[in-house]
Structures are given as structure tokens and as C-alpha cells.
């Protein structure tokens, strides 16, 4: 491990930064905290070899500032996480489609159009249910199953007034106590709706495109594989009741025996082809083509993987471990390559 490297960590509560700081302390690594939104960030990066910046998809400044700062730092010869290829498709499903197609990755047929008439013509030829998505959204948000007639409404809305990226969710459960139900309604109207409105004002609506993906039926789960450097961890997510989506269900199985080697192998192949630093691959099974990648994302919720019982290496060998931490795997991989 290169202990003489100077590491800068952009600190954000709730992100990877706290774990990175602890890792640096435990391994006697040279580090300092920086603010990538600071007026002095460029001078703060003088003498820095590595910049670690885990920004949040809900922060409006990410797309405007953090992305540019990371690009500038890369141009200066600093190793950054996430680097350009890793971050370019972050919370952008349209870009994910093009990236996966560029290496002929196994993925469902996906249609994207920025032209109204082209989108309407394509949809008129479809007969089966489709998955309609907005380019932005995580945890299965902004993803729904539609038939072609419903798709017409989606297209009309997207090419007219557009759709909001953020929606307030009401946590309503009739089995809860009356006080809890009242509190949830209070939170919904007093906090969640105003917060969603503010975010939508900041980022703007999604509009002037159509995104439809082939629906893969009869799946009661998906497989999430996260590849970091030369290691991969995985889990199986079960589909939530009365829906077709596993992402965001919270029903997670960690037994490595439940993870098809096919998914691990395909994830490593795409990772090698695209040279990502870290990437999560969501696999759903196609009736004829095997497991297909429906989405990718580098910024995973790290705590969801702490229960993973080990990891695979590129040779698909399983290594049992009770200390699998996404943040540590990331910084270890960065250090190994510097």
C-alpha cells in the first residue's frame, strides 16, 4: 500500500467519507478533508494525489459543480473517485443505455428517442407491455409497467409539460396506530411535499424524450452484483408484493449460493470492457438470453452490503469474509492502482 500518497476526501454526512477517514487513520495514510464546493477548492488540491468525492444524487450542485471539479482534477493528473467513466452514467439511464450498447453488454432491448413523431411511430408497432422509465431515479422510483396505450400518454406528457423527477411518498399503512398514521400524514404534507417541490424546482422536469425498456416477465427477483477493482460482491433482491420491481423492496437475500455465477461473470466482463472503478449491475432473467443488465449505478447504499458473506475474484473464485465494506473496497482498489 502506497502510504506516501496524499489523499483528499470531500466530506459529506451520510456518504462514504466517514469510512474513508477511518480507513486512512487505521492505515496511517496521509489525508485531509476538502470541500469540493469551496471557493478555494483548486488551491486546496495542490499536492494531492487522490481525490475521493462521493456526492449525492439529490444535491443540485452535483451536476453543476462536483462533476466539473472532478473533471478539472483529472486533467491535473489527480486520481479521482469517481472518475469520468464511472460517474458519467450516474442517475442517467439514457447514458447507461448507450454505455452498455457500446460494449454489446447483455441488456434488454431499450428504446430512446428525443423526437415526438419517432417515439409515437415506434410505440404504434409495440404490442407487449413495456417498462417506462425516467432517466433519473433510484430505488425503482420513476419506473412503471405500461401497455402501449398507456405509453401514448407517457409520450404525450413527456413531450408537453414533462414529468417531475421527485415525488413525495406517503407511508400509509392501516395496520399502524392512529397516532402513527396521523404523524405520517403530517410528515407528508408538511415536509415531503415541500421538499419534493423544491428539488423539482432546482433540477427541473424531465421532458422531451421517451424511454422504454423491454419487459422481462415471470421474475420474482433480481440479482445485484457490485464490482470494485478485482472483487465482486452480490445479493439477491426479491420482488415486492403487487409489483414487478425488486429494487427498493428491502427484501434482500445474502447467501452467495443464491447468486448465479453467470451474473458475476457478465459483470466482470463489462467492468473490464468499460474500466469502471466501481459499478453495481442489476440483472433480471430473460426467458431466452439468460440474465440481462437492466441498470447500472456506481453510488450504492453501502450499508446494504455489510452482510455479504464474502466476495468473488475475477477467476470467479469465492472468498468467504466477514469484513466486506464497500467504502474499504473502493479505497483499497484506488490505492492498489496508484
PEZI-V761621 format. One record per run of one state. SS is the DSSP state (h for helix, s for strand, l for the rest). FROM is the first residue (numbers start at 1). TO is the last residue. If there is no record, write none. Layout:
BEGIN
ss;from;to
SS;FROM;TO
SS;FROM;TO
END
This chain:
BEGIN
ss;from;to
l;1;5
s;6;10
l;11;16
h;17;26
l;27;29
s;30;34
l;35;40
h;41;44
l;45;49
s;50;52
l;53;60
h;61;75
l;76;78
s;79;81
l;82;83
h;84;87
l;88;92
h;93;102
l;103;109
s;110;113
l;114;115
h;116;124
l;125;129
s;130;133
l;134;142
s;143;146
l;147;147
h;148;158
l;159;162
s;163;163
l;164;177
h;178;203
l;204;205
s;206;206
l;207;209
s;210;214
l;215;220
s;221;228
l;229;230
s;231;238
l;239;251
s;252;253
l;254;255
h;256;258
l;259;260
h;261;274
l;275;277
s;278;286
l;287;289
s;290;297
l;298;301
h;302;305
l;306;309
s;310;313
l;314;317
s;318;320
l;321;325
h;326;336
l;337;338
END
